Amino acid sequence: MGPFDWHPHAPLEPLVLDWLNGVELAVLRLDRIDPLISGNKWFKLTEHLTQAQQAGASGIISLGGAYSNHLHALAAAGQRFGFATVGLMRGHPQDTPTVLDLKAFGMQLHWLGYGGYRARHAADFWLPWREQYPHLYPVPEGGGGVAGALGCAVLVEQARGQLSNVGWADYDGWWLAAGTGTTLAGLALAEAGAHPVYGAMAVPDDHGVAQNVRAIAAQGVELLDASRGGFDKVDGALLDFIRTTEQATGLPLEPLYTGKALSALKQQIEAGRFVPGTRLIFVHTGGLQGRRGIKG
Ligand SMILES: Cc1ncc(COP(=O)(O)O)c(C=O)c1O
């Protein structure tokens, strides 16, 4: 497989909202790199794909749920760059818009049930799959781990190269959604303490985000709970916030990651967390395909 001669560019744009109270915000639009391979997912995959290529693999096997942004980007990349993809799926067969896309992109799916999927961290989980697909390279859920983080480090360069687009010479920090914390760990690695990275956690504290991040990046990270009671918890106030923001700025958001992250920033600004004049880069991590499955 490979070479993967694609280096997508995420535009940095100003973001003006009426609740910023003097804080300046720019948004790094990972949702705009490509219509299909969207968001942080391509960046999280690049290093895994390089390792797969070096291992002589002919494709990738990975896992996720029926709305997975990761599997969606992986399957689209497989179709675009001509490598095989297999998805190990949480739960029982269902045809969500995401699953229909996965099939159309040529990903082969295996449904593991819920118990079977929960076993994914067991030491022997991969054995039968490696036997069945010896030529495929396994990538962890969400494209995580050190390789996933390393692939995201380029985002720091990309943003720094475009600061003049928003009239800035420098910035004071990053603000983004965290699911596993891999993307923000990549930013923190590249920053090496130069600017703080604030992670608005889309999952509650007990999901191990802090441990994941600490295992990869030692410094410069601050996490806060933006989950609103659970990963899939979506309330009317959040949906109103997303609608209002979209109407005011044209920035599309989805509820599980980008909507929760930006709404958490609003709360922090209202609580006086950042002094006027603070310049933050909000990373739009994509995920818009996933909102097809969410009502509201
Ligand atoms: C749209 C979107 N934003 C943010 C994240 C969180 O990324 P990470 O797991 O690297 O923290 C994910 C995936 O988990 C995602 O799909």
PDBQT file of the ligand as one rigid body, heavy atoms in Angstrom, charges set to zero:
ROOT
HETATM    1  C1  LIG A 301     -15.220  14.867  15.259  1.00  0.00    +0.000 C 
HETATM    2  C2  LIG A 301     -14.262  14.412  16.291  1.00  0.00    +0.000 A 
HETATM    3  N1  LIG A 301     -13.683  15.331  17.075  1.00  0.00    +0.000 NA
HETATM    4  C3  LIG A 301     -12.825  14.973  18.053  1.00  0.00    +0.000 A 
HETATM    5  C4  LIG A 301     -12.509  13.655  18.276  1.00  0.00    +0.000 A 
HETATM    6  C5  LIG A 301     -11.588  13.338  19.399  1.00  0.00    +0.000 C 
HETATM    7  O1  LIG A 301     -10.308  13.009  18.953  1.00  0.00    +0.000 OA
HETATM    8  P1  LIG A 301      -9.290  12.265  19.914  1.00  0.00    +0.000 P 
HETATM    9  O2  LIG A 301      -9.817  10.877  20.098  1.00  0.00    +0.000 OA
HETATM   10  O3  LIG A 301      -8.015  12.292  19.164  1.00  0.00    +0.000 OA
HETATM   11  O4  LIG A 301      -9.257  12.992  21.197  1.00  0.00    +0.000 OA
HETATM   12  C6  LIG A 301     -13.089  12.658  17.476  1.00  0.00    +0.000 A 
HETATM   13  C7  LIG A 301     -12.800  11.228  17.621  1.00  0.00    +0.000 C 
HETATM   14  O5  LIG A 301     -12.644  10.647  18.603  1.00  0.00    +0.000 OA
HETATM   15  C8  LIG A 301     -13.995  13.052  16.458  1.00  0.00    +0.000 A 
HETATM   16  O6  LIG A 301     -14.585  12.140  15.672  1.00  0.00    +0.000 OA
ENDROOT
TORSDOF 0
